[in-house]
Amino acid sequence: MPSKEAEELRGLSIEELLERLREVKREQFLEEMKFKVGASEKPHLRKALRRTRARILTILRERGVKL
C-alpha cells in the first residue's frame, strides 16, 4: 500500500516535483551538517529526507524525466 506521502507526490506536476526535490536536497544537506557537528535534534529526519528524495526521483523516472 503506497504511503500518503507517495500518493501526494504523484499528484504533483513535473515542475512541482523538481522544486520539491531541490527543497529536499537543501534540507538534507543542512540536516547532514547539523548531524556532523552534533547539533541535530532530529536524527530520524535524515532517514525520512533520504526516503522522500528517493520517492521523488522514482516518480520522475517513471514519468520519463532524465536528470
Gaussian input, Z-matrix of N, CA and C with variables (Angstrom, degrees):
# hf/3-21g

backbone

0 1
 N
 C     1     B1
 C     2     B2     1     A1
 N     3     B3     2     A2     1     D1
 C     4     B4     3     A3     2     D2
 C     5     B5     4     A4     3     D3
 N     6     B6     5     A5     4     D4
 C     7     B7     6     A6     5     D5
 C     8     B8     7     A7     6     D6
 N     9     B9     8     A8     7     D7
 C    10    B10     9     A9     8     D8
 C    11    B11    10    A10     9     D9
 N    12    B12    11    A11    10    D10
 C    13    B13    12    A12    11    D11
 C    14    B14    13    A13    12    D12
 N    15    B15    14    A14    13    D13
 C    16    B16    15    A15    14    D14
 C    17    B17    16    A16    15    D15
 N    18    B18    17    A17    16    D16
 C    19    B19    18    A18    17    D17
 C    20    B20    19    A19    18    D18
 N    21    B21    20    A20    19    D19
 C    22    B22    21    A21    20    D20
 C    23    B23    22    A22    21    D21
 N    24    B24    23    A23    22    D22
 C    25    B25    24    A24    23    D23
 C    26    B26    25    A25    24    D24
 N    27    B27    26    A26    25    D25
 C    28    B28    27    A27    26    D26
 C    29    B29    28    A28    27    D27
 N    30    B30    29    A29    28    D28
 C    31    B31    30    A30    29    D29
 C    32    B32    31    A31    30    D30
 N    33    B33    32    A32    31    D31
 C    34    B34    33    A33    32    D32
 C    35    B35    34    A34    33    D33
 N    36    B36    35    A35    34    D34
 C    37    B37    36    A36    35    D35
 C    38    B38    37    A37    36    D36
 N    39    B39    38    A38    37    D37
 C    40    B40    39    A39    38    D38
 C    41    B41    40    A40    39    D39
 N    42    B42    41    A41    40    D40
 C    43    B43    42    A42    41    D41
 C    44    B44    43    A43    42    D42
 N    45    B45    44    A44    43    D43
 C    46    B46    45    A45    44    D44
 C    47    B47    46    A46    45    D45
 N    48    B48    47    A47    46    D46
 C    49    B49    48    A48    47    D47
 C    50    B50    49    A49    48    D48
 N    51    B51    50    A50    49    D49
 C    52    B52    51    A51    50    D50
 C    53    B53    52    A52    51    D51
 N    54    B54    53    A53    52    D52
 C    55    B55    54    A54    53    D53
 C    56    B56    55    A55    54    D54
 N    57    B57    56    A56    55    D55
 C    58    B58    57    A57    56    D56
 C    59    B59    58    A58    57    D57
 N    60    B60    59    A59    58    D58
 C    61    B61    60    A60    59    D59
 C    62    B62    61    A61    60    D60
 N    63    B63    62    A62    61    D61
 C    64    B64    63    A63    62    D62
 C    65    B65    64    A64    63    D63
 N    66    B66    65    A65    64    D64
 C    67    B67    66    A66    65    D65
 C    68    B68    67    A67    66    D66
 N    69    B69    68    A68    67    D67
 C    70    B70    69    A69    68    D68
 C    71    B71    70    A70    69    D69
 N    72    B72    71    A71    70    D70
 C    73    B73    72    A72    71    D71
 C    74    B74    73    A73    72    D72
 N    75    B75    74    A74    73    D73
 C    76    B76    75    A75    74    D74
 C    77    B77    76    A76    75    D75
 N    78    B78    77    A77    76    D76
 C    79    B79    78    A78    77    D77
 C    80    B80    79    A79    78    D78
 N    81    B81    80    A80    79    D79
 C    82    B82    81    A81    80    D80
 C    83    B83    82    A82    81    D81
 N    84    B84    83    A83    82    D82
 C    85    B85    84    A84    83    D83
 C    86    B86    85    A85    84    D84
 N    87    B87    86    A86    85    D85
 C    88    B88    87    A87    86    D86
 C    89    B89    88    A88    87    D87
 N    90    B90    89    A89    88    D88
 C    91    B91    90    A90    89    D89
 C    92    B92    91    A91    90    D90
 N    93    B93    92    A92    91    D91
 C    94    B94    93    A93    92    D92
 C    95    B95    94    A94    93    D93
 N    96    B96    95    A95    94    D94
 C    97    B97    96    A96    95    D95
 C    98    B98    97    A97    96    D96
 N    99    B99    98    A98    97    D97
 C   100   B100    99    A99    98    D98
 C   101   B101   100   A100    99    D99
 N   102   B102   101   A101   100   D100
 C   103   B103   102   A102   101   D101
 C   104   B104   103   A103   102   D102
 N   105   B105   104   A104   103   D103
 C   106   B106   105   A105   104   D104
 C   107   B107   106   A106   105   D105
 N   108   B108   107   A107   106   D106
 C   109   B109   108   A108   107   D107
 C   110   B110   109   A109   108   D108
 N   111   B111   110   A110   109   D109
 C   112   B112   111   A111   110   D110
 C   113   B113   112   A112   111   D111
 N   114   B114   113   A113   112   D112
 C   115   B115   114   A114   113   D113
 C   116   B116   115   A115   114   D114
 N   117   B117   116   A116   115   D115
 C   118   B118   117   A117   116   D116
 C   119   B119   118   A118   117   D117
 N   120   B120   119   A119   118   D118
 C   121   B121   120   A120   119   D119
 C   122   B122   121   A121   120   D120
 N   123   B123   122   A122   121   D121
 C   124   B124   123   A123   122   D122
 C   125   B125   124   A124   123   D123
 N   126   B126   125   A125   124   D124
 C   127   B127   126   A126   125   D125
 C   128   B128   127   A127   126   D126
 N   129   B129   128   A128   127   D127
 C   130   B130   129   A129   128   D128
 C   131   B131   130   A130   129   D129
 N   132   B132   131   A131   130   D130
 C   133   B133   132   A132   131   D131
 C   134   B134   133   A133   132   D132
 N   135   B135   134   A134   133   D133
 C   136   B136   135   A135   134   D134
 C   137   B137   136   A136   135   D135
 N   138   B138   137   A137   136   D136
 C   139   B139   138   A138   137   D137
 C   140   B140   139   A139   138   D138
 N   141   B141   140   A140   139   D139
 C   142   B142   141   A141   140   D140
 C   143   B143   142   A142   141   D141
 N   144   B144   143   A143   142   D142
 C   145   B145   144   A144   143   D143
 C   146   B146   145   A145   144   D144
 N   147   B147   146   A146   145   D145
 C   148   B148   147   A147   146   D146
 C   149   B149   148   A148   147   D147
 N   150   B150   149   A149   148   D148
 C   151   B151   150   A150   149   D149
 C   152   B152   151   A151   150   D150
 N   153   B153   152   A152   151   D151
 C   154   B154   153   A153   152   D152
 C   155   B155   154   A154   153   D153
 N   156   B156   155   A155   154   D154
 C   157   B157   156   A156   155   D155
 C   158   B158   157   A157   156   D156
 N   159   B159   158   A158   157   D157
 C   160   B160   159   A159   158   D158
 C   161   B161   160   A160   159   D159
 N   162   B162   161   A161   160   D160
 C   163   B163   162   A162   161   D161
 C   164   B164   163   A163   162   D162
 N   165   B165   164   A164   163   D163
 C   166   B166   165   A165   164   D164
 C   167   B167   166   A166   165   D165
 N   168   B168   167   A167   166   D166
 C   169   B169   168   A168   167   D167
 C   170   B170   169   A169   168   D168
 N   171   B171   170   A170   169   D169
 C   172   B172   171   A171   170   D170
 C   173   B173   172   A172   171   D171
 N   174   B174   173   A173   172   D172
 C   175   B175   174   A174   173   D173
 C   176   B176   175   A175   174   D174
 N   177   B177   176   A176   175   D175
 C   178   B178   177   A177   176   D176
 C   179   B179   178   A178   177   D177
 N   180   B180   179   A179   178   D178
 C   181   B181   180   A180   179   D179
 C   182   B182   181   A181   180   D180
 N   183   B183   182   A182   181   D181
 C   184   B184   183   A183   182   D182
 C   185   B185   184   A184   183   D183
 N   186   B186   185   A185   184   D184
 C   187   B187   186   A186   185   D185
 C   188   B188   187   A187   186   D186
 N   189   B189   188   A188   187   D187
 C   190   B190   189   A189   188   D188
 C   191   B191   190   A190   189   D189
 N   192   B192   191   A191   190   D190
 C   193   B193   192   A192   191   D191
 C   194   B194   193   A193   192   D192
 N   195   B195   194   A194   193   D193
 C   196   B196   195   A195   194   D194
 C   197   B197   196   A196   195   D195
 N   198   B198   197   A197   196   D196
 C   199   B199   198   A198   197   D197
 C   200   B200   199   A199   198   D198

   B1=1.4490
   B2=1.5294
   B3=1.3201
   B4=1.4668
   B5=1.5314
   B6=1.3130
   B7=1.4622
   B8=1.5280
   B9=1.3148
   B10=1.4699
   B11=1.5190
   B12=1.3338
   B13=1.4572
   B14=1.5241
   B15=1.3263
   B16=1.4639
   B17=1.5236
   B18=1.3174
   B19=1.4653
   B20=1.5333
   B21=1.3284
   B22=1.4639
   B23=1.5296
   B24=1.3210
   B25=1.4569
   B26=1.5270
   B27=1.3123
   B28=1.4658
   B29=1.5220
   B30=1.3244
   B31=1.4572
   B32=1.5245
   B33=1.3319
   B34=1.4621
   B35=1.5248
   B36=1.3185
   B37=1.4644
   B38=1.5321
   B39=1.3199
   B40=1.4598
   B41=1.5256
   B42=1.3323
   B43=1.4619
   B44=1.5219
   B45=1.3369
   B46=1.4638
   B47=1.5242
   B48=1.3215
   B49=1.4638
   B50=1.5242
   B51=1.3227
   B52=1.4570
   B53=1.5321
   B54=1.3195
   B55=1.4631
   B56=1.5286
   B57=1.3196
   B58=1.4782
   B59=1.5280
   B60=1.3230
   B61=1.4624
   B62=1.5306
   B63=1.3253
   B64=1.4708
   B65=1.5303
   B66=1.3269
   B67=1.4656
   B68=1.5250
   B69=1.3173
   B70=1.4626
   B71=1.5269
   B72=1.3300
   B73=1.4735
   B74=1.5169
   B75=1.3308
   B76=1.4707
   B77=1.5241
   B78=1.3359
   B79=1.4614
   B80=1.5311
   B81=1.3288
   B82=1.4563
   B83=1.5282
   B84=1.3130
   B85=1.4579
   B86=1.5272
   B87=1.3365
   B88=1.4592
   B89=1.5216
   B90=1.3065
   B91=1.4658
   B92=1.5262
   B93=1.3177
   B94=1.4642
   B95=1.5299
   B96=1.3304
   B97=1.4689
   B98=1.5326
   B99=1.3241
   B100=1.4710
   B101=1.5254
   B102=1.3152
   B103=1.4575
   B104=1.5275
   B105=1.3190
   B106=1.4732
   B107=1.5208
   B108=1.3375
   B109=1.4570
   B110=1.5266
   B111=1.3234
   B112=1.4572
   B113=1.5140
   B114=1.3128
   B115=1.4652
   B116=1.5275
   B117=1.3097
   B118=1.4637
   B119=1.5259
   B120=1.3264
   B121=1.4562
   B122=1.5284
   B123=1.3248
   B124=1.4620
   B125=1.5350
   B126=1.3160
   B127=1.4664
   B128=1.5338
   B129=1.3255
   B130=1.4654
   B131=1.5340
   B132=1.3237
   B133=1.4600
   B134=1.5249
   B135=1.3313
   B136=1.4691
   B137=1.5220
   B138=1.3227
   B139=1.4572
   B140=1.5330
   B141=1.3201
   B142=1.4682
   B143=1.5271
   B144=1.3287
   B145=1.4619
   B146=1.5216
   B147=1.3166
   B148=1.4670
   B149=1.5279
   B150=1.3145
   B151=1.4683
   B152=1.5296
   B153=1.3181
   B154=1.4671
   B155=1.5180
   B156=1.3350
   B157=1.4681
   B158=1.5227
   B159=1.3280
   B160=1.4639
   B161=1.5272
   B162=1.3274
   B163=1.4661
   B164=1.5271
   B165=1.3214
   B166=1.4675
   B167=1.5231
   B168=1.3310
   B169=1.4666
   B170=1.5294
   B171=1.3209
   B172=1.4653
   B173=1.5224
   B174=1.3272
   B175=1.4667
   B176=1.5198
   B177=1.3289
   B178=1.4669
   B179=1.5268
   B180=1.3182
   B181=1.4680
   B182=1.5212
   B183=1.3246
   B184=1.4755
   B185=1.5212
   B186=1.3142
   B187=1.4752
   B188=1.5233
   B189=1.3221
   B190=1.4454
   B191=1.5106
   B192=1.3188
   B193=1.4635
   B194=1.5133
   B195=1.3152
   B196=1.4629
   B197=1.5234
   B198=1.3174
   B199=1.4696
   B200=1.5043
   A1=108.79
   A2=117.94
   A3=121.07
   A4=111.11
   A5=115.22
   A6=119.76
   A7=109.90
   A8=115.17
   A9=119.63
   A10=110.27
   A11=115.84
   A12=119.86
   A13=110.60
   A14=117.30
   A15=120.67
   A16=110.42
   A17=116.77
   A18=120.10
   A19=110.34
   A20=115.83
   A21=120.51
   A22=110.36
   A23=117.02
   A24=121.19
   A25=111.58
   A26=117.18
   A27=120.37
   A28=111.92
   A29=116.81
   A30=121.02
   A31=113.68
   A32=117.60
   A33=121.01
   A34=111.45
   A35=115.59
   A36=120.89
   A37=108.83
   A38=116.74
   A39=121.85
   A40=110.24
   A41=117.30
   A42=120.88
   A43=111.05
   A44=115.96
   A45=119.85
   A46=111.08
   A47=116.89
   A48=120.54
   A49=111.36
   A50=116.86
   A51=120.23
   A52=110.96
   A53=117.27
   A54=121.20
   A55=110.30
   A56=116.02
   A57=119.90
   A58=110.63
   A59=117.09
   A60=121.40
   A61=110.11
   A62=117.44
   A63=120.82
   A64=110.86
   A65=115.95
   A66=120.30
   A67=111.08
   A68=116.51
   A69=121.06
   A70=110.64
   A71=117.23
   A72=120.21
   A73=110.70
   A74=116.24
   A75=120.24
   A76=110.34
   A77=116.81
   A78=121.19
   A79=110.61
   A80=115.42
   A81=120.87
   A82=110.25
   A83=117.24
   A84=121.43
   A85=110.84
   A86=116.13
   A87=119.96
   A88=111.40
   A89=117.22
   A90=120.94
   A91=110.66
   A92=117.06
   A93=120.95
   A94=110.22
   A95=116.50
   A96=119.60
   A97=110.54
   A98=116.73
   A99=120.10
   A100=110.63
   A101=116.13
   A102=120.93
   A103=110.71
   A104=116.32
   A105=120.96
   A106=112.28
   A107=117.68
   A108=120.48
   A109=112.42
   A110=116.81
   A111=121.27
   A112=114.65
   A113=117.46
   A114=121.16
   A115=112.73
   A116=118.12
   A117=121.20
   A118=110.40
   A119=115.98
   A120=121.39
   A121=111.14
   A122=116.78
   A123=121.16
   A124=109.64
   A125=117.80
   A126=119.63
   A127=113.22
   A128=117.70
   A129=121.08
   A130=111.96
   A131=116.59
   A132=121.17
   A133=111.97
   A134=117.75
   A135=121.36
   A136=110.11
   A137=117.13
   A138=121.44
   A139=111.20
   A140=116.44
   A141=120.82
   A142=110.89
   A143=117.48
   A144=120.51
   A145=111.31
   A146=116.66
   A147=120.59
   A148=110.49
   A149=116.25
   A150=120.21
   A151=112.13
   A152=116.85
   A153=120.60
   A154=110.43
   A155=115.78
   A156=120.17
   A157=110.76
   A158=117.15
   A159=120.84
   A160=111.11
   A161=117.09
   A162=120.54
   A163=110.90
   A164=115.94
   A165=120.31
   A166=110.26
   A167=116.86
   A168=120.28
   A169=111.30
   A170=117.17
   A171=120.90
   A172=110.68
   A173=116.89
   A174=120.65
   A175=110.32
   A176=117.00
   A177=119.84
   A178=110.82
   A179=117.70
   A180=120.59
   A181=111.61
   A182=116.65
   A183=120.07
   A184=110.33
   A185=116.60
   A186=121.10
   A187=111.85
   A188=117.37
   A189=121.19
   A190=115.19
   A191=117.80
   A192=120.89
   A193=108.75
   A194=116.47
   A195=121.85
   A196=108.41
   A197=116.30
   A198=119.78
   A199=110.02
   D1=123.79
   D2=-179.29
   D3=-64.83
   D4=147.58
   D5=178.20
   D6=-72.73
   D7=161.77
   D8=177.71
   D9=-62.43
   D10=-35.94
   D11=179.69
   D12=-63.95
   D13=-42.15
   D14=-179.99
   D15=-64.94
   D16=-41.28
   D17=178.60
   D18=-63.01
   D19=-40.93
   D20=179.01
   D21=-63.77
   D22=-43.29
   D23=-179.84
   D24=-65.03
   D25=-36.73
   D26=-179.94
   D27=-65.38
   D28=-23.32
   D29=179.18
   D30=-80.66
   D31=-6.97
   D32=-178.00
   D33=-87.58
   D34=155.25
   D35=176.25
   D36=-77.45
   D37=169.72
   D38=-179.86
   D39=-60.95
   D40=-42.87
   D41=179.96
   D42=-62.43
   D43=-42.29
   D44=179.03
   D45=-66.27
   D46=-37.69
   D47=177.47
   D48=-64.88
   D49=-41.26
   D50=178.58
   D51=-64.83
   D52=-38.86
   D53=177.08
   D54=-65.62
   D55=-43.76
   D56=178.21
   D57=-63.08
   D58=-37.07
   D59=177.84
   D60=-62.66
   D61=-42.75
   D62=177.23
   D63=-61.20
   D64=-42.51
   D65=179.39
   D66=-63.21
   D67=-44.63
   D68=-178.69
   D69=-65.50
   D70=-40.51
   D71=177.51
   D72=-60.92
   D73=-41.81
   D74=-179.74
   D75=-65.89
   D76=-46.84
   D77=178.06
   D78=-59.75
   D79=-41.68
   D80=-179.22
   D81=-62.79
   D82=-44.03
   D83=179.00
   D84=-61.52
   D85=-48.35
   D86=-178.52
   D87=-63.26
   D88=-41.57
   D89=179.75
   D90=-66.37
   D91=-37.09
   D92=178.72
   D93=-65.03
   D94=-40.22
   D95=178.59
   D96=-65.89
   D97=-41.35
   D98=176.67
   D99=-60.49
   D100=-41.31
   D101=-179.49
   D102=-63.84
   D103=-42.21
   D104=-178.17
   D105=-62.69
   D106=-36.60
   D107=-179.13
   D108=-92.71
   D109=1.96
   D110=176.54
   D111=80.44
   D112=19.04
   D113=-177.95
   D114=-102.66
   D115=5.56
   D116=-176.91
   D117=-74.97
   D118=122.26
   D119=178.19
   D120=-92.46
   D121=-13.26
   D122=-176.55
   D123=-130.30
   D124=77.02
   D125=-176.90
   D126=-63.18
   D127=-25.99
   D128=179.28
   D129=-69.50
   D130=-19.25
   D131=-177.41
   D132=-65.21
   D133=-31.95
   D134=179.77
   D135=-59.20
   D136=-46.59
   D137=-179.45
   D138=-66.16
   D139=-41.90
   D140=-179.77
   D141=-63.35
   D142=-41.99
   D143=179.09
   D144=-66.54
   D145=-39.36
   D146=178.63
   D147=-62.07
   D148=-41.28
   D149=179.58
   D150=-70.58
   D151=-38.93
   D152=177.38
   D153=-62.05
   D154=-43.56
   D155=177.94
   D156=-60.79
   D157=-42.43
   D158=179.00
   D159=-64.27
   D160=-39.44
   D161=178.47
   D162=-62.21
   D163=-45.29
   D164=-179.58
   D165=-62.62
   D166=-46.31
   D167=179.84
   D168=-62.30
   D169=-38.40
   D170=178.64
   D171=-62.98
   D172=-45.59
   D173=-179.63
   D174=-63.88
   D175=-42.88
   D176=178.94
   D177=-62.12
   D178=-41.98
   D179=179.53
   D180=-66.90
   D181=-36.09
   D182=176.74
   D183=-62.76
   D184=-32.26
   D185=179.98
   D186=-85.62
   D187=-0.93
   D188=175.85
   D189=85.13
   D190=19.50
   D191=179.31
   D192=-85.16
   D193=127.74
   D194=178.31
   D195=-95.02
   D196=129.31
   D197=178.47
   D198=-109.90

